[in-house]
Amino acid sequence: MFDSQWSIQHATDSQLPLIQRWLPQAFVGVPRPTVFAAVDPNGKQLCGAATLRQFGSDARFLLFVEPGSRRQTCGTLLFSACQHAARESGAERLLAGQSLLDTNSDVAFFTAQGLRPCQRRTRFELELSRAAEILDPVCRRIERTNRWPHACRIISPSELPVRTVAEFAAAELGGFVDSFSARLRRGDYSNPTSIAVVSEGRLVGLMLAREERPLEIVDVIAVVPEFRLGAVATVMKYRHVQAALATGCSLVSFEADEILNPDTVRFARRCDAEEFETRVLFGMPCG
């Protein structure tokens, strides 16, 4: 496909077992990936691979290069194969298949390919009582001034089809629909602290949480853009905090995106939350 010392080609059946060991997450669920293989100049040894899957308008890639073949353009050529295939498929964005710690050495590689951060998620941990102290007067003011959108209702995610919830979580946060579906079907988020907000039959806000007492772990906090800075996001957090306190939890751990949801990041820091690792998801337009 590309002129170089490496031969980049569609993977053969005999190459797939090794590629599946390198990139197992690429072969979970549907759609099945397009798989590229990098073979050494002698055409004998498999030195790297990349996979591409399309979810709606987004194409997501994963890439692996054997340590001995790195820094020799192999990774760049595999990425170029994914980029070309994404454009041919009509995808609007090309995204990495998983986020990276902001200290990861692959950050420099992604940046060199023209990819830029489209999510920057930091994990926070804070005391639920402190969150309630800050949210309580705000929510009372929302109720007093009637700022809650009349069409919105707070319900349990279990009242919605699993696929609807999983697709919303994946679209807002990245990740794979099938992974979210599996967790929902297992009952990982069946506790009363998981919350959904619907407006005229449409899912517009979601919190998926699980308990590891005394810690409440929120895996998903997502609100569609038109409701992100208003009463919906604030009240959703408050309802969650109230429910978590009622179960006996005292701490909550969650991720917030500094690019897509800076309001939640500001809220966490106002609560004097402890900050842990930051993970970055890279992407680029396909046009």
C-alpha positions in Angstrom: 0.0 0.0 0.0 2.9 2.4 0.8 6.4 2.5 -0.6 8.9 1.9 2.2 11.0 -0.7 3.7 7.8 -2.0 5.4 5.0 -3.6 3.5 1.6 -2.4 4.8 -1.2 -4.7 3.7 -4.6 -6.0 4.9 -3.9 -8.7 7.4 -4.2 -12.4 6.3 -6.0 -15.1 8.3 -2.7 -16.5 9.4 -1.6 -13.1 10.9 -4.8 -12.5 12.8 -4.1 -14.7 15.9 -0.9 -12.7 16.7 -2.6 -9.4 16.0 -5.5 -10.4 18.3 -3.0 -11.0 21.1 -1.5 -7.5 20.5 -4.8 -5.7 20.2 -7.5 -7.8 21.9 -9.9 -4.9 22.6 -10.2 -4.3 18.8 -11.9 -7.6 18.3 -14.6 -7.3 21.0 -18.2 -6.8 19.7 -19.2 -5.2 16.5 -18.4 -3.8 14.1 -15.6 -6.1 13.1 -12.3 -4.1 12.4 -10.4 -3.5 9.3 -7.0 -4.9 10.1 -3.7 -3.7 8.6 -0.4 -5.6 9.0 3.2 -4.4 8.8 5.7 -6.9 7.4 9.5 -6.5 7.5 11.5 -5.9 4.3 12.0 -9.6 3.7 8.3 -10.2 3.9 8.6 -12.9 6.6 8.1 -11.3 10.0 5.0 -9.5 11.2 6.3 -6.3 12.9 3.2 -4.4 13.7 -0.6 -4.0 13.1 -3.4 -1.4 13.2 -7.1 -1.8 13.4 -9.9 0.6 12.3 -13.6 0.5 13.4 -16.3 2.9 12.4 -19.0 4.1 14.9 -21.4 6.5 13.2 -19.3 9.4 11.9 -16.2 8.5 14.0 -13.5 6.0 13.0 -11.4 4.7 15.8 -8.0 3.1 15.4 -5.6 1.0 17.6 -2.0 0.5 16.7 0.8 -1.7 17.9 4.5 -2.0 16.7 7.0 -4.5 18.0 9.6 -2.8 20.2 12.4 -3.6 17.8 10.6 -2.0 14.9 9.7 1.3 16.6 11.0 4.7 15.5 11.6 3.4 12.0 8.4 4.8 10.3 6.5 1.5 10.8 4.0 3.2 13.1 3.6 6.2 10.9 2.8 4.0 7.9 0.2 2.0 9.8 -1.4 5.2 11.0 -1.4 6.5 7.4 -3.2 3.3 6.3 -5.9 4.0 9.0 -6.2 7.6 8.0 -6.7 6.8 4.3 -9.3 4.1 5.1 -11.2 6.4 7.4 -11.4 9.0 4.7 -12.5 6.4 2.2 -15.3 5.2 4.5 -16.7 8.8 4.8 -15.9 9.2 8.5 -15.8 12.7 9.8 -13.3 12.2 12.6 -10.4 9.8 13.3 -10.0 9.0 17.0 -7.6 6.9 19.0 -9.3 3.7 20.2 -8.3 4.4 23.8 -7.1 7.3 25.9 -3.5 7.7 27.1 -2.0 9.0 30.3 -0.7 12.4 29.6 2.8 11.2 30.5 2.7 8.3 28.0 5.5 8.2 25.4 2.9 7.7 22.7 1.6 11.2 23.2 4.6 12.5 21.2 3.9 10.0 18.3 0.2 11.0 18.1 1.1 14.7 18.1 3.6 14.1 15.3 0.8 12.5 13.2 -1.3 15.7 13.5 -3.6 14.3 16.2 -4.7 16.7 18.9 -6.4 16.2 22.3 -10.2 16.1 22.0 -10.7 14.9 25.5 -8.6 15.5 28.6 -10.1 13.6 31.5 -8.8 13.9 35.1 -9.9 11.6 37.9 -11.1 13.4 41.1 -12.0 12.1 44.5 -14.0 14.3 46.9 -16.1 14.1 50.1 -19.8 13.8 49.3 -20.7 16.0 52.3 -18.7 18.8 50.8 -20.4 18.4 47.4 -23.8 18.5 49.1 -22.8 21.6 51.0 -22.0 23.4 47.7 -24.9 22.0 45.6 -27.7 22.4 48.1 -28.1 26.2 48.0 -27.7 26.2 44.2 -30.4 23.6 43.7 -32.7 25.4 46.2 -32.3 28.5 44.1 -33.1 26.6 40.9 -36.3 25.3 42.5 -37.2 28.7 43.8 -36.7 30.4 40.5 -38.3 27.6 38.5 -35.2 27.2 36.2 -35.7 23.4 35.7 -36.7 22.7 32.1 -40.4 21.6 32.2 -39.8 18.9 29.5 -37.0 17.1 31.5 -37.6 14.2 33.9 -35.1 12.3 36.1 -35.5 8.6 35.9 -33.4 5.4 36.5 -31.3 4.3 33.5 -32.9 0.9 34.0 -36.1 2.4 32.6 -34.4 2.9 29.2 -33.3 0.3 26.6 -29.7 -0.9 27.3 -28.6 0.0 23.8 -29.9 3.6 24.2 -27.9 4.1 27.4 -24.8 2.5 26.0 -24.8 4.4 22.7 -25.3 7.7 24.6 -22.4 6.9 27.0 -20.1 5.9 24.1 -21.0 8.9 22.0 -20.4 11.4 24.8 -17.3 9.8 26.4 -15.7 7.6 23.7 -15.3 3.9 24.2 -17.2 1.0 22.7 -21.0 0.6 22.8 -20.7 -3.2 23.5 -18.5 -2.6 26.5 -21.1 -0.3 28.1 -23.9 -2.7 27.1 -22.1 -5.6 28.8 -21.7 -3.7 32.1 -25.3 -2.6 32.0 -26.6 -6.1 31.4 -24.4 -7.4 34.2 -26.1 -5.0 36.6 -22.9 -3.0 37.3 -25.0 0.3 37.4 -28.3 -1.0 38.8 -27.9 0.8 42.1 -30.1 3.9 43.0 -27.2 6.4 42.5 -27.3 5.9 38.7 -29.4 8.6 37.1 -30.7 9.5 33.7 -32.4 12.7 32.5 -34.8 12.6 29.5 -36.4 15.4 27.6 -39.4 14.7 25.3 -38.3 11.0 25.0 -34.6 11.9 24.3 -31.8 11.0 26.7 -29.9 14.2 27.6 -28.0 13.4 30.8 -26.5 10.3 32.4 -24.6 9.3 35.5 -23.6 5.6 35.8 -22.2 4.7 39.2 -21.2 1.7 41.3 -20.5 1.3 45.0 -17.2 0.1 46.6 -18.0 1.5 50.1 -17.1 3.9 51.4 -16.4 5.0 47.9 -18.9 5.8 45.2 -17.4 5.4 41.7 -19.0 7.3 38.9 -17.9 5.9 35.5 -20.0 8.1 33.3 -21.0 11.8 33.7 -22.5 13.0 30.5 -24.8 15.8 29.5 -25.6 16.9 25.9 -24.2 20.4 25.1 -27.4 22.4 25.2 -28.0 21.3 28.8 -24.4 21.2 30.0 -24.2 24.6 31.7 -27.7 24.9 33.1 -29.9 23.4 35.8 -29.9 19.9 34.4 -26.2 19.2 35.0 -26.4 20.7 38.5 -29.5 19.0 39.7 -28.3 15.7 38.3 -25.2 15.9 40.4 -27.2 16.9 43.5 -29.6 14.0 43.1 -26.7 11.6 42.8 -24.9 13.0 45.9 -28.1 12.7 47.9 -28.6 9.1 46.8 -25.0 8.2 47.5 -25.1 9.7 51.0 -28.3 7.7 51.7 -26.5 4.4 50.9 -23.7 5.2 53.4 -21.0 6.2 51.0 -18.8 9.2 52.1 -16.5 9.7 49.1 -17.1 9.9 45.3 -14.6 9.2 42.6 -15.2 10.4 39.0 -13.6 11.7 35.8 -14.3 15.1 34.3 -13.2 16.4 30.9 -11.4 19.7 30.9 -12.2 20.3 27.2 -15.8 19.1 27.0 -17.0 19.7 30.5 -15.0 22.4 32.2 -17.9 23.2 34.5 -17.6 19.8 36.3 -13.8 20.3 36.6 -14.4 23.7 38.2 -17.0 22.2 40.6 -14.5 19.4 41.6 -11.8 22.0 42.4 -14.3 24.2 44.3 -15.0 21.1 46.4 -11.3 20.8 47.2 -11.2 17.4 45.4 -8.1 15.4 45.3 -6.8 15.1 41.7 -5.3 11.9 40.3 -4.2 10.8 36.8 -5.2 12.7 33.6 -5.9 10.7 30.4 -6.0 12.2 27.0 -8.0 11.1 23.9 -6.5 12.1 20.6 -8.3 12.8 17.3 -8.4 14.7 14.1 -10.9 15.7 11.4 -10.8 13.3 8.4 -11.4 16.0 5.8 
